[in-house]
Amino acid sequence: MANEQHSKEPKMMTSYECIYLISHPNITTSQEKPSQAGAGTRFWPLSREGHPKFLLDLTLKGRSLIQATWDCLIPLTSAARTTVVAGPGHVKSIRDQLPDLLPHNLFCEPGPKDSMAAIGLAAAVLALRDPDAVIGSFAADHMISGDYAFLSAVAEAVEVARKDYLVTIGTAPSHPSTGFGYIRLGEKLGMKEAPNARLVSSFKEKPDARTAAQYIGTDAYRWNAGMYITKATVLLDLLKEYKPALASGLLKIAAAWDDKALHDALLSEVWPTLEKIPIDNAVAELAAAEGRVAVVPATFGWDDVGDFSSLVDLLPAEANQPRILGDSHLVDDLIIVDMPDTLLVTTRARSQEVKYLVKRARDAGWKQLL
């Protein structure tokens, strides 16, 4: 597959721009049944409700996934302009792992509402702080490799975002995955500052194996990594157009964000009423159909580290030797996770089914295992 070239030096963000990293999945609390994504269930028993995947060092490099994401973003901006959106159960751990994160840049949500509410809340608050802000949303529990290519792609995306587009980054597929969504590339935008940028022709849901093979047999598709860069005000305008009730609620909360008493009251009142929906379904797919979404095809390595099977390929190992993460042993197609209170034995083929064990433990009332 032909890869796009990012030959220019990445441009640093100017003082009016803001990149924020969002901890997505965002919330897991003991009072609410967490979403499948938000509970870190596919990495149980390594991850638990109070210590999910993004807080773990899964690649044995001495940095958790959220710390690694922070490390990727800081060259683009600064700690003063980097924010994290997360749930109350994870605030202390995030503060411990990211000591340079400013307290007022850690946005705490009271409950899980998926990515649109999380990103929309950050956009609404940041737009009030700086109406010219260009914001970027990046998952805190994914793996990115190839720093230069990543910085170059984001720098191009910022240039496109300045033209009032909602911009996403499409990563080059390495195999016909059925676990990721895809982006169909449209026409080139012809921007000198962003030579690789194209319109998004359409977003595609996770395909079956045959369709995925057809996708990567062409050069017209990229994986949808869920990364978005845009002006905060542009995102809010899209939200007002496509999801006015959600936009209204978020703007109401944001207007009181710096008033502690009113902020807490509005969060308790308004947040539970907000629609739970991903950003793709809320605005990106609809805006793409109208030619308002662009994509920067990128060459950096990316993986959402969705389960133990995907982790196998990320861990170092000697030839014909098992891959070992602490007391987790991945031998051929067998996965063994040995924890003080739990022993999990499964296969790579069934690693996605670990989430069902977590559900059964929860339904049985075995809270000490969660």
C-alpha positions as CSV (number, residue, x, y, z in Angstrom):
1,M,0.0,0.0,0.0
2,A,1.3,3.4,-0.9
3,N,2.0,5.6,2.1
4,E,1.7,9.4,2.1
5,Q,4.9,11.3,2.8
6,H,5.1,14.0,5.5
7,S,8.2,15.8,4.4
8,K,7.9,19.1,6.2
9,E,9.0,19.8,9.7
10,P,6.0,19.7,12.1
11,K,4.8,23.1,13.0
12,M,4.5,24.0,16.6
13,M,1.1,25.2,17.9
14,T,0.7,28.9,18.4
15,S,-0.3,30.4,21.7
16,Y,-4.0,30.5,20.9
17,E,-4.3,26.9,20.1
18,C,-5.1,24.1,22.5
19,I,-4.6,20.4,22.2
20,Y,-6.4,18.3,24.7
21,L,-6.2,14.6,25.4
22,I,-9.3,12.9,26.3
23,S,-9.3,9.8,28.5
24,H,-11.7,7.7,26.4
25,P,-13.2,5.5,27.5
26,N,-14.0,8.1,30.1
27,I,-15.9,7.0,33.2
28,T,-16.1,4.0,35.4
29,T,-17.7,4.5,38.8
30,S,-18.9,2.0,41.4
31,Q,-22.4,3.6,41.3
32,E,-22.9,3.1,37.6
33,K,-22.7,0.1,35.5
34,P,-19.7,1.0,33.2
35,S,-20.0,0.7,29.5
36,Q,-18.2,-2.2,27.8
37,A,-15.4,0.1,26.6
38,G,-15.2,2.2,29.8
39,A,-14.8,-0.7,32.2
40,G,-11.6,-2.0,30.7
41,T,-13.2,-5.4,30.8
42,R,-11.2,-7.0,28.0
43,F,-8.0,-6.6,30.0
44,W,-9.4,-8.1,33.2
45,P,-7.9,-9.1,35.6
46,L,-5.0,-6.8,34.8
47,S,-7.3,-3.8,34.6
48,R,-10.0,-3.2,37.2
49,E,-12.8,-0.6,37.6
50,G,-10.6,1.6,39.7
51,H,-7.5,1.0,37.6
52,P,-8.4,0.6,33.9
53,K,-6.3,0.0,30.9
54,F,-5.1,3.6,30.3
55,L,-3.3,3.6,33.7
56,L,-1.3,0.4,32.9
57,D,2.2,0.1,31.4
58,L,1.2,-2.5,28.9
59,T,4.3,-2.3,26.7
60,L,6.9,-2.5,29.5
61,K,8.4,0.9,28.6
62,G,7.9,2.4,32.1
63,R,5.0,4.6,31.0
64,S,1.3,3.9,31.1
65,L,-0.9,4.4,28.1
66,I,-2.1,7.8,29.2
67,Q,1.5,8.9,30.0
68,A,2.6,7.7,26.6
69,T,-0.2,9.7,25.0
70,W,0.8,12.8,27.0
71,D,4.4,12.3,25.8
72,C,3.2,12.3,22.2
73,L,1.1,15.5,22.6
74,I,3.5,17.8,24.6
75,P,5.8,18.5,21.6
76,L,2.7,20.0,19.8
77,T,1.7,22.3,22.6
78,S,2.4,22.6,26.3
79,A,1.2,21.3,29.6
80,A,-0.7,24.6,30.1
81,R,-2.8,23.9,27.0
82,T,-3.3,20.1,27.5
83,T,-6.5,18.9,29.2
84,V,-7.8,15.5,30.3
85,V,-11.5,14.5,30.6
86,A,-12.0,11.6,33.0
87,G,-14.3,10.2,35.6
88,P,-14.2,10.8,39.4
89,G,-12.9,7.3,40.1
90,H,-9.7,8.0,38.1
91,V,-8.9,11.6,39.0
92,K,-6.4,10.8,41.7
93,S,-4.5,8.3,39.6
94,I,-4.4,10.7,36.7
95,R,-3.0,13.4,38.9
96,D,-0.4,11.0,40.2
97,Q,0.6,9.9,36.7
98,L,0.5,13.3,35.1
99,P,2.1,15.7,37.7
100,D,2.5,18.5,35.1
101,L,-1.3,18.5,34.3
102,L,-2.7,21.7,35.7
103,P,-5.7,21.2,38.1
104,H,-8.0,23.4,36.1
105,N,-7.3,21.3,33.0
106,L,-8.6,18.1,34.5
107,F,-12.3,18.0,33.6
108,C,-14.3,15.5,35.7
109,E,-17.5,14.0,34.4
110,P,-20.1,12.6,36.8
111,G,-21.1,9.6,34.6
112,P,-20.3,7.8,31.3
113,K,-21.9,9.5,28.2
114,D,-19.5,8.4,25.5
115,S,-17.2,10.5,23.4
116,M,-19.5,13.2,22.1
117,A,-20.4,14.5,25.5
118,A,-16.8,14.3,26.8
119,I,-15.3,16.1,23.8
120,G,-18.2,18.5,23.6
121,L,-17.8,19.5,27.2
122,A,-14.1,20.2,26.7
123,A,-14.9,22.2,23.6
124,A,-17.5,24.3,25.3
125,V,-15.2,25.1,28.3
126,L,-12.2,25.8,26.1
127,A,-14.2,28.0,23.7
128,L,-15.1,30.2,26.6
129,R,-11.5,30.4,27.7
130,D,-10.3,31.1,24.1
131,P,-12.7,31.6,21.3
132,D,-10.0,31.0,18.7
133,A,-8.9,27.6,20.2
134,V,-8.1,24.8,17.9
135,I,-8.6,21.6,19.8
136,G,-7.6,18.0,19.3
137,S,-9.1,14.9,20.8
138,F,-6.9,11.8,21.3
139,A,-7.7,8.6,23.2
140,A,-5.6,8.0,26.3
141,D,-5.7,4.2,26.0
142,H,-4.3,3.7,22.5
143,M,-0.8,3.0,21.3
144,I,1.0,5.4,18.8
145,S,4.4,4.7,17.3
146,G,6.4,6.9,15.0
147,D,6.5,10.3,16.7
148,Y,7.6,12.3,13.7
149,A,4.9,11.0,11.4
150,F,2.3,11.6,14.2
151,L,3.4,15.2,14.8
152,S,3.4,15.8,11.0
153,A,-0.1,14.5,10.6
154,V,-1.5,16.5,13.5
155,A,0.3,19.7,12.2
156,E,-1.4,19.2,8.8
157,A,-4.7,18.6,10.5
158,V,-4.4,21.9,12.4
159,E,-3.9,23.8,9.1
160,V,-7.0,22.2,7.7
161,A,-9.0,22.9,10.9
162,R,-8.2,26.6,10.5
163,K,-10.3,26.5,7.4
164,D,-13.4,25.5,9.5
165,Y,-13.3,21.7,8.8
166,L,-13.8,19.0,11.3
167,V,-10.6,17.0,10.7
168,T,-9.8,13.4,11.5
169,I,-6.6,11.3,11.0
170,G,-6.8,8.1,9.1
171,T,-4.1,5.5,9.9
172,A,-2.8,3.1,7.3
173,P,-4.2,-0.4,7.7
174,S,-1.6,-3.1,8.4
175,H,-4.1,-5.9,8.0
176,P,-7.8,-6.4,7.1
177,S,-9.1,-5.8,10.6
178,T,-12.7,-6.4,11.5
179,G,-12.3,-4.6,14.8
180,F,-11.9,-1.1,13.5
181,G,-14.0,1.3,11.6
182,Y,-12.8,2.7,8.3
183,I,-12.6,6.0,6.5
184,R,-13.1,6.2,2.8
185,L,-10.9,8.9,1.3
186,G,-12.4,11.5,-0.9
187,E,-10.9,14.2,-3.2
188,K,-7.7,16.0,-2.2
189,L,-8.3,19.5,-0.8
190,G,-5.3,20.9,-2.6
191,M,-4.0,22.9,0.4
192,K,-0.4,23.9,0.2
193,E,-0.1,23.8,4.0
194,A,-1.6,20.3,4.2
195,P,-0.7,18.5,0.9
196,N,-2.0,15.1,2.1
197,A,-5.4,16.3,3.3
198,R,-8.6,15.0,1.6
199,L,-12.3,15.2,2.1
200,V,-13.9,12.3,3.9
201,S,-16.0,10.4,1.4
202,S,-17.7,8.4,4.2
203,F,-17.2,6.6,7.4
204,K,-17.6,2.8,7.4
205,E,-18.6,0.7,10.4
206,K,-16.6,-2.3,11.4
207,P,-16.7,-4.6,8.4
208,D,-16.8,-8.4,8.0
209,A,-13.6,-10.1,7.0
210,R,-14.4,-10.1,3.2
211,T,-15.2,-6.4,3.2
212,A,-12.1,-5.6,5.2
213,A,-10.0,-7.4,2.7
214,Q,-11.6,-5.5,-0.1
215,Y,-10.9,-2.2,1.7
216,I,-7.2,-2.7,2.1
217,G,-6.9,-4.1,-1.5
218,T,-7.3,-0.5,-2.5
219,D,-5.6,2.7,-1.4
220,A,-8.9,4.4,-0.7
221,Y,-9.5,3.4,3.0
222,R,-7.8,4.2,6.3
223,W,-8.5,3.0,9.8
224,N,-10.7,5.4,11.9
225,A,-8.5,6.0,15.0
226,G,-11.0,8.3,16.6
227,M,-8.7,11.4,16.5
228,Y,-10.4,14.7,15.8
229,I,-8.9,18.2,15.3
230,T,-11.0,21.3,14.8
231,K,-11.9,24.7,16.1
232,A,-13.8,24.5,19.4
233,T,-16.4,26.8,18.0
234,V,-16.8,24.8,14.8
235,L,-17.4,21.6,16.7
236,L,-20.0,23.4,18.9
237,D,-21.7,24.8,15.7
238,L,-22.0,21.2,14.3
239,L,-23.4,20.0,17.6
240,K,-26.0,22.8,17.7
241,E,-27.0,21.8,14.2
242,Y,-27.2,18.0,14.5
243,K,-27.7,17.5,18.3
244,P,-29.2,20.7,19.6
245,A,-30.4,19.3,22.9
246,L,-26.9,17.9,23.7
247,A,-25.3,21.2,22.6
248,S,-27.6,23.2,24.8
249,G,-26.9,21.1,27.9
250,L,-23.1,21.2,27.4
251,L,-23.1,25.0,26.9
252,K,-25.2,25.4,30.0
253,I,-22.7,23.4,32.1
254,A,-19.7,25.2,30.5
255,A,-21.1,28.6,31.3
256,A,-21.0,27.8,35.0
257,W,-17.7,25.8,34.9
258,D,-15.7,28.3,37.0
259,D,-18.5,28.8,39.6
260,K,-18.0,25.8,41.9
261,A,-21.4,25.8,43.5
262,L,-23.4,26.4,40.3
263,H,-21.0,24.0,38.4
264,D,-21.8,21.1,40.7
265,A,-25.5,21.8,40.7
266,L,-25.7,22.0,36.9
267,L,-23.7,18.8,36.4
268,S,-26.0,16.9,38.7
269,E,-29.1,18.4,37.0
270,V,-28.1,18.4,33.4
271,W,-25.5,15.7,32.8
272,P,-27.8,12.7,33.4
273,T,-30.2,14.1,30.7
274,L,-27.5,14.2,28.0
275,E,-27.6,11.8,25.1
276,K,-25.0,9.0,25.2
277,I,-23.6,8.9,21.7
278,P,-20.1,8.7,20.0
279,I,-18.8,11.7,18.1
280,D,-18.8,9.7,14.8
281,N,-22.6,9.2,15.0
282,A,-23.4,12.6,16.5
283,V,-21.7,14.9,14.0
284,A,-18.9,13.4,12.0
285,E,-20.9,11.1,9.7
286,L,-23.6,13.7,9.0
287,A,-21.0,16.5,8.4
288,A,-19.0,14.2,6.1
289,A,-22.0,13.7,3.9
290,E,-22.1,17.5,3.4
291,G,-18.4,17.8,2.6
292,R,-17.5,19.4,6.0
293,V,-15.1,16.7,7.3
294,A,-11.5,16.3,6.2
295,V,-9.0,13.5,6.8
296,V,-5.2,13.5,6.9
297,P,-4.0,10.0,5.9
298,A,-1.1,9.2,8.2
299,T,1.8,6.7,8.3
300,F,2.4,6.4,12.0
301,G,1.7,3.1,13.8
302,W,-1.5,2.9,15.7
303,D,-3.4,0.3,17.8
304,D,-6.3,0.6,20.1
305,V,-4.9,-2.3,22.2
306,G,-8.4,-3.7,22.4
307,D,-7.7,-7.1,24.0
308,F,-5.0,-9.5,25.0
309,S,-4.7,-10.8,21.5
310,S,-3.7,-7.4,20.2
311,L,-1.3,-7.0,23.1
312,V,0.6,-10.1,22.0
313,D,1.9,-8.3,18.9
314,L,3.1,-5.3,21.0
315,L,5.1,-7.1,23.7
316,P,8.8,-7.9,23.1
317,A,9.8,-11.6,23.1
318,E,12.7,-13.8,22.0
319,A,12.2,-16.1,19.1
320,N,9.9,-19.0,20.0
321,Q,9.6,-17.7,23.6
322,P,6.4,-16.6,25.4
323,R,5.6,-12.9,25.7
324,I,5.4,-11.9,29.4
325,L,3.9,-8.8,31.0
326,G,4.5,-9.1,34.7
327,D,2.6,-12.2,35.6
328,S,0.8,-12.4,32.3
329,H,2.1,-15.1,29.9
330,L,1.1,-15.3,26.3
331,V,2.3,-18.6,25.0
332,D,1.5,-19.4,21.3
333,D,-2.3,-19.0,21.3
334,L,-2.7,-19.4,25.1
335,I,-3.1,-16.4,27.4
336,I,-2.5,-16.8,31.2
337,V,-3.0,-14.0,33.6
338,D,-1.9,-14.8,37.1
339,M,-2.9,-12.2,39.7
340,P,-2.9,-12.5,43.5
341,D,-6.7,-12.9,43.6
342,T,-7.4,-14.3,40.1
343,L,-6.1,-16.7,37.5
344,L,-7.3,-16.3,34.0
345,V,-6.6,-18.9,31.2
346,T,-8.0,-18.2,27.7
347,T,-6.9,-18.2,24.1
348,R,-6.2,-15.4,21.7
349,A,-9.2,-16.4,19.6
350,R,-11.5,-16.0,22.6
351,S,-9.8,-13.0,24.2
352,Q,-12.7,-10.7,23.4
353,E,-14.9,-12.9,25.5
354,V,-13.1,-11.9,28.7
355,K,-15.7,-9.1,29.1
356,Y,-18.4,-11.6,29.6
357,L,-16.5,-13.1,32.6
358,V,-16.5,-9.6,34.1
359,K,-20.2,-9.3,33.5
360,R,-20.9,-12.6,35.2
361,A,-18.7,-11.6,38.2
362,R,-20.6,-8.3,38.5
363,D,-24.0,-10.1,38.2
364,A,-22.9,-12.5,40.9
365,G,-22.0,-9.7,43.2
366,W,-18.2,-10.5,43.3
367,K,-17.2,-6.8,43.6
368,Q,-13.8,-7.7,45.1
369,L,-12.8,-9.1,41.7
370,L,-13.8,-6.0,39.7
